Amino acid sequence: MSERQTRSSRHLQPSRNKKLDKLLNVLIGIVVVLIILTATYVFKWQDDAEQAVKDEPVQEEKNDDKEADKDSEKEPIQEDEQEHAIDEEAPEEAEPEVSQEEQNTLEESTSNDPIVDKVITSKNWQPTPTTQTGQHVSSYDDKSVDWAEKVATVTNATGIDESNMTIWRMQNNGSSNSTLAVVSTNDKSQMYRVSMEWVDNEGWIPVKLEQLNTLEGSY
C-alpha cells in the first residue's frame, strides 16, 4: 500500500466515528423523549383514574336522588289511578236501599210458602201520593195513571228503579182496592211479590213485601 493511500484512510476514520456518535446521540435523544412522553401519559392516566374513583360515589348518590324523586312523583299518580279504578267498579246488586230510620221500623218474618225467603212489613210505610180525584177505579191498563201509581208504589217498596224493573204480573188481589205485583230486576238477581192497598184520596200503600227465591209459582 502506498503512503498516500494510508494517509487517506487515516483521514476518513475520524469522520466516520463522528457521524456514528451523532447518530447515537440522536437515537438517545429520541429514546429520552419517548420515555418522558410515556411517563407523562402514565402519570396523567393514574390521576384521571383516581379522580374517576372519587367522583363515582357522588354520581351514584345523584342518581339515587333522581330515582327517589321519580318514585315520589309516581306514588300520588298510582294512588289516584287506584282510587279512580275503585270508583269505576260496578257496584253489586244489593238489598233495597232504605234509611236507618226506616230500617229500624221494618219487621221481617218467615213464610210457609217455599218460594218466599222472607216477609217484610212496616208500620211506617206511607201511601204513594196520587193525582187521581173522584171515585177511584183500579186500572190494569199500563197506559193509565192508576197503573203508573201502582208501579211507583212497587218502586218505593222494593227499591228497584222502574228502568231496571221487569213486571211479571200486576193483578187484582181479591178486591178492587187491593193489588198484587210480582217484579224483579232485569237480571233477576232480586225478585219480589208486593201486596198493596188503595187509601181513598191518598193513593196506593204497600202492606206486605215478600222476597222470592224463584218466579215460578209466584202468581
Beta strands, then each sheet from edge to edge (+ up, - down):
strand 1: 106-109
strand 2: 116-122
strand 3: 165-172
strand 4: 178-185
strand 5: 191-199
strand 6: 203-212
sheet 1: 1+ 2- 6+ 5- 4+ 3-
end
